[in-house]
Amino acid sequence: MSKRIAIIGAGASGITAIKCCLEEDLEPVCYERSNHIGGLWYYTPDAVEGQGCVMKSTIINTNKEIMSYSDFPAPADCPVFMHNTKVLQYLLSYGKHFGVEKYVHLNHEVLNVKQADDFDKTGKWLLRVTDNNTQKTTDEVFDGVLVGTGHHADKLIPKFEG
């Protein structure tokens, strides 16, 4: 029986984790809190609490050859320094090419991750997940967990006296 792996986040790290799991005959289950794949590269003009987003004018500061995945080069017709819309297209193309979309549960928020009571024997993990469409919460058991939520989700607002 294949091991079940939870992947939290369907951005640049999450989609590659799905592909890698499939290559290793693991069963990936990806939970994405938003309604889209692409993580912070999915630009929206409206800020969403707890969700990172590039600015409308963002262009990568690393050339496409360095930024691309080794097994999926960026298209030759893309500019060397891609605008965020091109990066998102690239990520979506990657997902489609490797068939990762069917493993992504959109609008699903992971509320809690903890070791199972018998973790020392089984190595199992417990996740509490809410389907934000139905508001139904379930508890799921996994053999492993990969957290690919990024570090741009929580805002940091400085406080100045006066």
Backbone hydrogen bonds, N-H to C=O, Kabsch-Sander energy under -0.5 kcal/mol:
donor,donor_aa,acceptor,acceptor_aa,energy
5,I,27,E,-2.8
6,A,144,G,-2.7
7,I,29,V,-2.6
8,I,146,L,-2.8
9,G,7,I,-0.8
9,G,31,Y,-2.8
15,I,11,G,-2.4
16,T,12,A,-0.7
17,A,13,S,-2.0
18,I,14,G,-2.0
19,K,15,I,-1.8
20,C,16,T,-2.5
21,C,17,A,-2.4
22,L,18,I,-2.3
23,E,19,K,-2.0
24,E,20,C,-1.3
24,E,21,C,-0.5
25,D,22,L,-1.3
26,L,21,C,-2.9
27,E,3,K,-3.3
29,V,5,I,-2.5
30,C,103,Y,-2.8
31,Y,7,I,-2.8
32,E,30,C,-0.5
32,E,105,H,-2.4
38,G,10,A,-2.5
41,W,38,G,-1.8
42,Y,39,G,-1.8
43,Y,41,W,-1.2
47,A,45,P,-0.6
49,E,47,A,-0.5
51,Q,48,V,-2.0
54,V,40,L,-2.3
58,T,55,M,-1.8
60,I,82,M,-2.8
64,K,80,V,-2.5
66,I,63,N,-0.7
67,M,63,N,-2.3
68,S,64,K,-2.0
69,Y,72,F,-0.7
72,F,69,Y,-1.7
78,C,75,P,-1.8
82,M,80,V,-0.7
84,N,58,T,-2.4
86,K,83,H,-1.1
87,V,83,H,-1.8
88,L,84,N,-2.4
89,Q,85,T,-2.0
90,Y,86,K,-2.4
91,L,87,V,-2.6
92,L,88,L,-2.7
93,S,89,Q,-2.4
94,Y,90,Y,-2.4
95,G,91,L,-2.4
96,K,92,L,-2.3
97,H,93,S,-3.0
98,F,94,Y,-2.3
99,G,95,G,-0.6
99,G,96,K,-0.8
100,V,95,G,-2.2
101,E,95,G,-0.6
103,Y,100,V,-2.1
104,V,101,E,-1.8
105,H,30,C,-3.3
106,L,104,V,-0.8
107,N,32,E,-0.6
107,N,34,S,-3.1
108,H,32,E,-2.4
108,H,105,H,-0.7
109,E,130,T,-2.7
111,L,109,E,-0.7
111,L,128,R,-3.0
112,N,128,R,-1.3
114,K,126,L,-2.3
116,A,124,K,-2.3
119,F,116,A,-2.1
121,K,118,D,-1.4
122,T,118,D,-2.8
123,G,119,F,-2.3
125,W,142,F,-3.0
126,L,114,K,-3.4
127,L,140,E,-2.7
128,R,112,N,-2.1
129,V,127,L,-0.6
129,V,138,T,-2.8
130,T,109,E,-2.8
131,D,136,K,-2.8
132,N,107,N,-3.1
132,N,130,T,-0.9
135,Q,131,D,-2.8
136,K,131,D,-0.6
138,T,129,V,-2.9
140,E,127,L,-3.1
142,F,125,W,-2.6
143,D,4,R,-2.8
144,G,4,R,-1.1
146,L,6,A,-2.8
148,G,8,I,-2.7
148,G,146,L,-0.7
155,K,153,A,-0.5
157,I,155,K,-0.5
